[in-house]
Amino acid sequence: MQFKQIVGQGAIKQRLINSVKDNRVSHAQLFLGPEGSGSLALAVAYAQYLSCLDKQADDSCGECSSCRKYQKLTHPDLHFSYPFFAKHKDDTAITFIEQWREAFLASPYLNLDIWRGYLDAENKQANINIAECHQIIKKLSFKPFESDYKIMILWLPEYLDKEGNALLKIIEEPQPNTLFLLVAQNQDQILNTILSRTQLIKIPALGYDEIKDYLISHQHQTDHAAAEIAYLSNGNLTDALIMLQQDNKSYHTLFVQWLRFCFANKGIELVGFVDQLSKMGRENQKNFLRYGISFIRECCLLIAGAGELVHLPAAELETAQKMTAVMTVSMNQAIINELEKAHYHVERNANPKILFLDVSLQIIGFLKLKTSPQGNQYIAN
C-alpha cells in the first residue's frame, strides 16, 4: 500500500513521512479516524514506507523487495491483529490471516460488516481474545527479520476487553525497533490504560470533493452519479464504494417523487410506490432513507438562510429551493425523525411494506394536514 493509493489525507501523509525523515517515530501510535476515512490504509502505507529499501521524497518506492512483500501483506516483519469470530478458544488472528489478506487487498477501506462477510461468523460476536493477546506478545518478542522495524497493526482495539491489559507492558516497553500501530474509530471504547500509552494521530473524514473526484477518476462514475454518492456517503468512502454495488442509485428522483405523492395525498399511487420501495432490498432502502435525511437537512439550511453551507448538486439544489416554499423547519424536523426511525427499523429487518406505508402516512400528516409531533401526540401547527 502506497500513500498515493489513498484518497485525500494529504496533511496526515506528510506528517507521517516527516516523522520518518526526522527520526521521530513513536513506538506506539493510535490512528483514530471515522469509518471510511482511510485510517487502516494509512497505517499500512506508513508501515510500508518505514520498511522501504529505497524511500522516495513522498512515498515508498513500490518496487523494492520489501514493498513487493508489503503489497501482498506477506512481509515477515508485518503483523496484523483484528477482531474475529472465534470458533475455538485457541483461535487467534493468524487462524484467519488468508481471509484478512483477501479482504484488505480487495478493499483497504473495509469495515467490520465487510470483514464479517469473509468469515463464517454465524451469530458470534467479534472480539480480540486473550489467546490473541498472548500471540501478539510472542510475535513482538523477537527481533526484526528483514526490515529495520517489526510492526504490529492492530485494527479496532475497541474490541479488546479487559484482556487487553495483558498488552500494556509490551506497548510501553517494546523490543527495540518494534512499532505498535493501533487503528480505531471510537476513542471512548478503547481501554484507557492502552490509550494513555499511545501517540494520537487524528484522521478526519474525507471531504465531499475528495470522494466525488475519486469516484469520477477511479470508479468511472458520471459527474451526477459521483455527486449524489459523495453527498450521500457523508465523508465515508467505505459507504460510497458499497453504494456503487447497488442496482438503483437515483435516490433523489425516488425521494422527491415520494414527497410529492405524500403532499398530494395520492392514496393509490402511494400504495404502489410503497410496494416499489419494499422491493428495493435492505441496503438500497437504507441508502434511500439516508439520502432523504441528508436532503431534508439541506432544506433546513436553506430555510434558515444558510445557503452557503448547502452542498447539493445543481439540479437537486433547484428542487430543494422549490420545496422550501411549502415546508417549514418544524415539518422538516418531523420528517427527519420519521426517516431516522425507519432507518433503524430497516436495519433490524422490519417488514418494509408496512414500515414505508406507516412513514408515508406520517409524512402526509406533516405536509398535507400541517401536523407536527409534540411528545407522543400530534397537534396542528
N, C-alpha and C positions, 0 to 999 in steps of 0.2 A: 504494500500500500504506500503510495507516494502522496505527498501533500497536494500535488497538482490534481490528483483524482478526487479531492474532497471539495465539495461545494462551499464557497464562501469562507468565512472564518479567517480572513487574511491577517488580522491583528494577532489572533491566537497562534497561527502558524509561525509568524515572525517571532513571537515571544519564545516559543519552544526552540526554534532554530538558534536564537540568540543565547539561550541558556546553555546550549551545547558549545557554541563558539566561545562563550565567556567562561566555560568550565564551571557553571553554576547549576549543575544537575542535582536536584534534590533526590534523595534515595527513596522517598515515599511521597507520591503526588496523587491528588484526587481531582479527576476530570469531572466536573459537575455541570451537566447541561440537560435541558429537557429532551424528551424523546424526539428523534428526527433532526437533532442539531449536528450530528456527526461526531459526538464525543468519543465513541468507540473507534471509529475510523481514525480520528486524530491520534489516539493513543497508539494504535498500531503503526501509523505513519511515523510518529515520533520514535518509537522503538526501532523501526527500520532505519531511520536517519542516524540514530545513535550507533547502530551496528554497521552502517555502510562503510565499505573499504575505500570509497572514492567520493566523499561528501562534496556536493556542489554548493554554491552560494545560498541557494534557496530550496534545496531538496536533496534527497538521496539520489544516487546515480541511476538506480533501477537496472543496472547491468552486471554489477559485480556478483561474486558467488553468494555473498551474504544476502543481497537484495533478491536474487533469484529464489533463494530458500524462503525469504520472507513473503514473497509473492504467492507461495504455496502454503504458507504458515507451517513450514517444516523445519525451521531453523532450530538447531538443538539447544540454543540458549534463549529461545522464546517459549514461554509457558502461559497457558490460559487457565483461568478458573471462572466458573459461571454457575448460575442456578441450574439444577437439573431435577429430573423426576425419578428419584431412586427406586429401583425395584428391590434392591437388597441393601442391607445396612452397610456393606463394604463398597458399594458403588462410589466412584469418585468422578471428577470431570474427565479424566483420561479414558473412562469407560465409553464416553460419548464424543471423543475427540474427532473422529471421522465425520460425524454428523455436524459438529461445530465448524470444522473447516468448510464443509459443503455449504452450510448456512451463511457463514460470513463471506465467503468468496462469491456467493450468489447475490448477496446484498449486504454491504458493510453497514447499512442503516437498519439492520434488523431490530425488532423489538421482541418482547417475551412471547407474544402470541405467535409471531413468525417462527421463533425458536421452538415453541411447543409443537408446531407442525412437523418438525424434523424428528420428533421423538414419539415413542409410544407412551404418551403421557397419561392416557385414560383420565381419571379424575384426581390424579395425585397433585399435591401442592409442590411447587418449585421451592427448593431451598439449597443452601450450601452447608452440607452436614459436617459433623466432627471428623469423619474419615477424610473428607476433602481438606480440612484444615491441617490435619496431620500430614497429608500428602504434599501440601504446599510447603510446609516446614522442611520436609525431606528433600523436595526438589531444590529449594533455595539454600540448602546446607552445603552444596558443592560449588566449586569454583566454575567460572565460565569455561565452556568447552572450546569455542572457536572465537567468539566475539570479545570485545573489551568488557561488555556488560552481560549479566544474566538478568533477564527481565520477566517479571510476572505481571500479566494484565488480568485484573480481577473485575469482571463485568457484573454490575448490580450488587454491590456489597450490602444493599438493603436487605438481601435475603440471607445474610449472616445473622443467626440468632446469637444467643449468649456464647455459643461455641466459638464465635469469632474472637473472643478474648484470648484464645489459645495462640492467636497470631501476633499478639501485642509485642512480644519480645523480638520476634524476627522483623517486625515492621520498624521498631525503634532502634534495634541494633543488628542490622543485617550483615551478612558477609560482605567483604569489600567488593565494590563494583556490582552490587546487586540492587536492582530497582524494582519498586513496587508501584504499579500504576493502577489505581482504582478508578473505575468508570461508573458514575452514579447519576441518578435522575432526581432523587429526593433526599436532600441533606438531613431532614428531620428523622428519617428512618434508619440512619446509619448509627451504629454504636458510637457513643461519644468518646469512648476510650480509643477507638480507631480514628475518629475524626480529628482528635486533638494531636495526632501523631503524623498528620499529612499536610503537605503544602497544597492549598486550594487553588485550582485553576477553573474559573467560572467561564462557561461556554454559553453564549447567548443563542436564542432561537434564530433561525435563518430569516432573512427579510423576504418580503413579497417578491421584490425584483430578482433576488438571487434564485429563488425557486422557479420563478417564471422563465428566466433566461436559461436555466439548466434544462427545463422541460422542452424548450424550443431547440436548444443546441444539441442536447444529448439524447432526448427521447422523441425528437422529431414531431412535436406537437404544433398545431397551429397557434397563432397568437391568441385567438379567442379561447381555445381549449386550455392552453397553458395559463392564461389569466384566470380562468374560472377555477382550475385546480389549485393554483398558487393561492388564490384568495381563500378557498375552502380549507386548505391544509393548515392555515394559520401558523406558518413557520415550521411545520413538521414535515420534513422531506419523506419520512417513512410513510406517513399518511398519503402524501402526494403520489408516491410510487404505487401504493396499494390501489389508489383511485384509478390509476392508468389501466389496471387489470379489470375494472368493472365495465360492464356492457353499455351502461347508459350514464352519460356524464352531462346531459343537458338539464341540470338541476334547476337552472334559472327559469327556463321555459315552463317546466313542470310546476315549480313552486308558484310562479305568478298565475298560472292557469288555475291552480288550486285556490288561491286567494280570490280570484275573480268569481269562481263558482260559489265560494262561501259568501262573498259580498252580495251576489245576486240571489243567493238562497235558491239555487237551481237543484232541487232535490234529485231528480232522475239522473241528470248529468253528473252530479256529485257522487252518487252511489256507484256509477260506472267508473268514475275517476278513482274512487277509493279502491275498487276492485283492481284497477291497474297498478296502484301503489302497492297493494298487498302481494302482487306477483313479482315485484322487483328484486326480491332477495334481501336478506338481512343487511348485508354490507352496503348495498345501494340505498336501502331505506335509512340507515344511519347517516350516510353521506348526504342524502336528500334533506334530512332534518337538520343536520349541522349547517348545511348551506342556508336553510331557512332562518336559523338562529342568527347566523352572521349577517345575512341580508337585512333582516329586520333591525338589527343593531345599527347598521349603517343608516337606515331610515331614521332612527332615533337621532343620530348625529346631525342629519340634515334638518330635522325639525328643530333641533336645539341651536341651529345656526353655526355648526362646526363642520361645514362642508370641506374645509381644508384637511380634515382628518379622514375623509372617506377615500377608500381605495378600490372602488368598484370600476370595472371596465366601462367604457363609454355607453354602450347600449344598456347595460344594467343600471348605470347611474341615471340615465334618462327615465327609465321605468320607476326607479326609486323616487325621483323628484316628482313624478306624477302622483305616486301613491301618497306622498306626504300631504297632498291637498285634501285627502279624505280620511287620514289617520292621525291619531294623537299619540303622544308619548305613553299615556296610560294604556291605550289599546295595544301598542307595540309591546309594552312590558308584559301584558297579559298573554299575548300570543307567544312571546319568547318562553314564558313559564310553561305553557302547554307543550311547546315543542321540546323543551328540555326534559319534561316528564315523559314524553313519548319516546325520546331517545333512550332514556333509562329503561323503559319497559321493552323496547325493541331488543336491547342488549340481553334482556332476560327472557327472550323468546315469547313475548306476549302474542296473542292472536292478532296479526296485522290488520285484518279486515275490521274487526271490532275496534281496535285501537285507533286507526285512522278515521273511522266513522265518528267515534267519540270526539276526537280532536277537531274534526270538521264542524261538529255541532257547537263546540265551544267557540271556535273562531267565528261562526255565524253570529253567535251571541255578541261577540266583541264588535264585529264590523257592521252587522245589519241591525241588531237590536240595541246597540250602544250600551252594552253592559260591561262592567269591569269587576274583577274579583276584589272582595274585601273579606278577609278571613276565609271562612269556608262558604260564604254566601256571595251571590252576585247581585249588585244593585245597579240601578240606572245611573249614567253619568249626569 
